[in-house]
């Protein structure tokens, strides 16, 4: 009876570990332009082998406004996709606008965050931005962005940072760039997540030339703990601990069985 109960406990523990050993891999895409009826679309796909639950998609629009503050998805299973539409207004000028969709979701007992930036075009205009994002470098405390003005006029640029909320990246700052010159802008940043995990982020530069809005977007990846002199501490691995415990339990049961047989023989 003791032997059977021990095996049942081991099997139940294996089921729990397997249930939370999966991965959620999300890919988000937004419409490249404002759709008929003044809507922008966002679609998300889970290509992982585990489900994302209680998902909340929140748009962050710059230069555009929306009545939709969020969109909820109860569950996004492996291989599943979902799409949302957000009505936009305050579209006074043609051009391209930097936007982002922040996603919060649960997996097991944990909550995760992701961000999907994009440029959304509105109206009929010629997208020929004179501002380029030429370089992005990161450290434990900052994101340094190099901008270049390739045009013949001085421009007032708004620089936006898009990152999961736990990184506390500066969301917006401004800089004036003279004709045919460069500017370096530093955004404050906190890189204190678990070492070795990579996150996708982006910066966008936007300016108004008097008739249209022009924007540029550059993606980059940050690996948590990079640039730090601290060495990663050994992590507790439940799977390895379980194997050791399981072997110990089985060995103990065999020993008990042998002792019982010897006692019965002596009698």
C-alpha positions as CSV (number, residue, x, y, z in Angstrom):
1,X,0.0,0.0,0.0
2,X,2.9,2.3,0.8
3,X,4.6,1.4,-2.4
4,X,1.4,2.2,-4.5
5,X,0.9,5.5,-2.8
6,X,4.6,6.5,-3.4
7,X,4.3,5.7,-7.2
8,X,1.0,7.7,-7.4
9,X,2.7,10.7,-5.8
10,X,5.6,10.5,-8.3
11,X,3.3,10.2,-11.3
12,X,1.2,13.2,-10.1
13,X,4.3,15.3,-9.7
14,X,5.4,14.4,-13.3
15,X,2.1,15.6,-14.6
16,X,2.4,19.0,-12.9
17,X,5.9,19.5,-14.2
18,X,4.9,18.6,-17.8
19,X,1.9,20.8,-17.7
20,X,4.1,23.9,-17.0
21,X,7.1,23.0,-19.0
22,X,5.7,24.3,-22.3
23,X,6.5,27.5,-24.1
24,X,4.4,30.4,-25.4
25,X,5.9,32.0,-28.6
26,X,3.9,35.1,-29.7
27,X,4.1,36.9,-33.0
28,X,2.1,40.2,-33.4
29,X,1.4,42.0,-36.6
30,X,-0.4,45.3,-37.2
31,X,-1.9,46.7,-40.4
32,X,0.5,48.8,-42.3
33,X,-2.1,51.5,-42.9
34,X,-5.4,52.7,-41.5
35,X,-8.1,50.5,-42.8
36,X,-11.4,51.7,-44.4
37,X,-13.6,53.1,-41.7
38,X,-10.6,54.5,-39.8
39,X,-9.6,51.2,-38.2
40,X,-6.2,49.7,-37.5
41,X,-5.9,45.9,-37.2
42,X,-3.7,43.8,-34.9
43,X,-3.3,40.0,-35.1
44,X,-1.4,37.7,-32.8
45,X,-0.3,34.1,-33.2
46,X,0.9,31.6,-30.7
47,X,3.4,29.2,-32.3
48,X,4.5,27.6,-29.0
49,X,3.3,24.4,-27.4
50,X,1.5,25.9,-24.4
51,X,-1.5,28.2,-24.0
52,X,-1.5,31.9,-23.1
53,X,-4.5,32.8,-20.9
54,X,-6.2,36.0,-19.8
55,X,-4.5,37.9,-22.5
56,X,-4.9,41.7,-22.7
57,X,-3.9,43.7,-25.8
58,X,-3.5,47.4,-25.2
59,X,-2.7,49.8,-28.0
60,X,-0.3,52.8,-27.6
61,X,-0.9,55.2,-30.4
62,X,1.2,58.3,-31.2
63,X,-0.4,61.0,-33.3
64,X,-3.6,58.9,-33.5
65,X,-6.3,58.3,-30.9
66,X,-8.6,55.4,-30.2
67,X,-11.7,54.7,-28.2
68,X,-10.6,51.1,-27.6
69,X,-8.4,51.0,-24.5
70,X,-7.9,47.2,-24.6
71,X,-8.9,44.0,-26.2
72,X,-9.2,40.7,-24.2
73,X,-8.5,37.2,-25.3
74,X,-9.5,34.5,-22.7
75,X,-7.1,31.9,-24.2
76,X,-4.7,31.6,-27.1
77,X,-3.8,28.0,-27.5
78,X,-0.9,26.4,-29.4
79,X,-1.1,27.2,-33.1
80,X,-4.1,29.6,-32.5
81,X,-4.5,33.2,-33.7
82,X,-6.7,36.1,-32.9
83,X,-7.3,39.5,-34.4
84,X,-8.6,42.8,-33.1
85,X,-9.7,46.1,-34.7
86,X,-9.2,49.5,-33.1
87,X,-11.2,52.5,-34.3
88,X,-8.9,55.6,-34.6
89,X,-9.7,59.3,-34.9
90,X,-7.8,62.6,-34.6
91,X,-6.2,61.8,-38.0
92,X,-5.7,65.4,-39.0
93,X,-2.5,64.9,-41.1
94,X,-1.4,62.3,-43.6
95,X,1.7,60.4,-42.9
96,X,3.2,57.4,-40.9
97,X,2.6,57.1,-37.2
98,X,4.6,55.0,-34.7
99,X,2.4,52.7,-32.7
100,X,2.7,49.7,-30.4
101,X,0.6,47.0,-29.0
102,X,1.4,45.9,-25.4
103,X,0.4,42.3,-24.5
104,X,0.0,40.9,-21.1
105,X,-0.8,37.2,-20.6
106,X,-0.6,34.4,-18.1
107,X,1.1,31.0,-18.3
108,X,0.8,28.7,-15.4
109,X,1.0,30.8,-12.3
110,X,3.2,33.5,-13.9
111,X,2.4,36.7,-15.8
112,X,4.4,37.8,-18.9
113,X,4.6,40.9,-21.0
114,X,5.5,41.6,-24.7
115,X,5.4,44.6,-27.0
116,X,4.8,44.7,-30.8
117,X,5.7,48.1,-32.4
118,X,4.9,49.1,-35.9
119,X,4.4,52.1,-38.3
120,X,0.9,52.8,-39.4
121,X,0.3,54.9,-42.5
122,X,-2.7,57.2,-42.9
123,X,-3.9,59.0,-46.1
124,X,-2.1,59.6,-49.3
125,X,1.4,60.9,-49.0
126,X,5.0,60.2,-50.1
127,X,6.9,58.5,-47.3
128,X,10.4,59.9,-47.7
129,X,11.6,60.5,-44.2
130,X,14.8,62.7,-43.8
131,X,15.3,61.2,-40.3
132,X,17.1,57.8,-40.0
133,X,17.9,55.8,-36.9
134,X,21.5,54.8,-37.6
135,X,22.5,53.0,-34.4
136,X,21.1,51.6,-31.1
137,X,23.3,50.4,-28.2
138,X,22.2,49.3,-24.8
139,X,23.6,48.9,-21.3
140,X,22.3,48.1,-17.9
141,X,21.0,51.7,-17.4
142,X,20.4,53.2,-20.8
143,X,19.5,52.9,-24.5
144,X,21.6,55.1,-26.7
145,X,20.1,56.1,-30.1
146,X,21.9,57.8,-32.9
147,X,19.7,59.9,-35.3
148,X,20.7,61.4,-38.6
149,X,19.0,64.3,-40.5
150,X,19.7,63.8,-44.2
151,X,17.5,66.7,-45.3
152,X,18.2,70.4,-45.7
153,X,15.9,71.7,-43.0
154,X,16.1,71.6,-39.2
155,X,13.6,69.2,-37.7
156,X,12.1,68.7,-34.3
157,X,12.0,65.0,-33.7
158,X,10.0,63.0,-31.1
159,X,11.8,59.8,-30.1
160,X,9.7,57.0,-28.7
161,X,10.8,53.9,-26.8
162,X,8.8,50.7,-26.9
163,X,9.7,47.9,-24.4
164,X,7.9,45.6,-22.0
165,X,6.8,47.6,-18.9
166,X,9.2,45.9,-16.5
167,X,12.2,47.6,-18.3
168,X,11.0,51.2,-17.5
169,X,12.3,52.5,-20.8
170,X,11.8,56.2,-21.4
171,X,8.6,56.4,-23.5
172,X,9.1,59.8,-25.2
173,X,11.6,62.6,-25.5
174,X,12.4,65.4,-28.0
175,X,15.5,66.6,-29.9
176,X,16.1,69.2,-32.5
177,X,18.5,68.2,-35.3
178,X,20.2,70.6,-37.7
179,X,20.4,70.0,-41.5
180,X,22.8,67.2,-42.6
181,X,23.8,66.4,-39.0
182,X,23.6,63.7,-36.4
183,X,22.3,63.7,-32.8
184,X,22.7,61.2,-30.0
185,X,19.9,60.6,-27.5
186,X,20.0,58.6,-24.4
187,X,16.8,56.9,-23.0
188,X,16.8,55.7,-19.4
189,X,16.4,52.0,-19.0
190,X,16.3,49.2,-16.4
191,X,17.8,45.8,-17.3
192,X,17.2,43.8,-14.2
193,X,15.4,40.7,-15.4
194,X,16.5,37.1,-15.1
195,X,19.9,36.7,-16.9
196,X,19.9,35.1,-20.3
197,X,16.4,36.0,-21.4
198,X,16.0,38.0,-24.7
199,X,13.4,40.6,-25.3
200,X,12.4,42.4,-28.5
201,X,12.1,46.2,-28.3
202,X,12.1,49.2,-30.7
203,X,12.7,52.9,-31.0
204,X,10.8,55.2,-33.3
205,X,11.6,58.8,-34.5
206,X,8.9,61.0,-35.8
207,X,8.6,64.6,-37.1
208,X,6.1,66.9,-38.8
209,X,7.2,68.8,-41.9
210,X,4.1,71.1,-42.2
211,X,2.0,68.8,-44.3
212,X,2.7,65.2,-43.3
213,X,4.1,63.2,-40.4
214,X,7.2,61.1,-41.2
215,X,8.5,58.3,-39.0
216,X,11.3,55.7,-38.8
217,X,11.4,52.6,-36.7
218,X,14.2,50.4,-35.6
219,X,14.0,47.1,-33.7
220,X,16.6,45.7,-31.4
221,X,17.0,42.9,-28.9
222,X,18.1,43.1,-25.3
223,X,19.4,40.1,-23.4
224,X,18.7,40.4,-19.6
225,X,21.8,40.6,-17.5
226,X,24.1,41.6,-20.5
227,X,26.7,44.1,-19.7
228,X,26.6,43.2,-16.0
229,X,29.7,42.0,-14.1
230,X,27.5,39.8,-11.9
231,X,27.7,36.1,-12.5
232,X,24.5,34.1,-12.8
233,X,23.7,32.1,-9.7
234,X,22.9,28.4,-10.0
235,X,19.2,27.9,-10.6
236,X,17.0,25.4,-8.7
237,X,15.8,22.8,-11.2
238,X,12.6,21.0,-10.0
239,X,13.0,18.3,-12.7
240,X,16.4,17.3,-11.6
241,X,15.3,17.3,-8.0
242,X,12.3,15.2,-8.8
243,X,14.5,12.6,-10.5
244,X,16.8,12.3,-7.5
245,X,13.8,12.0,-5.1
246,X,12.1,9.4,-7.3
247,X,15.3,7.2,-7.4
248,X,15.7,7.6,-3.7
249,X,12.1,6.5,-3.1
250,X,12.3,3.5,-5.4
251,X,15.6,2.4,-3.8
252,X,14.0,2.7,-0.3
253,X,11.0,0.6,-1.4
254,X,13.2,-2.1,-2.7
255,X,15.2,-2.2,0.5
256,X,12.0,-2.4,2.6
257,X,10.7,-5.3,0.4
258,X,14.0,-7.2,0.8
259,X,14.0,-6.7,4.6
260,X,10.4,-8.0,4.8
261,X,11.3,-11.1,2.8
262,X,14.2,-11.9,5.1
263,X,12.1,-11.5,8.1
264,X,9.4,-13.9,6.7
265,X,12.1,-16.4,5.9
266,X,13.5,-16.3,9.5
267,X,10.1,-17.0,10.8
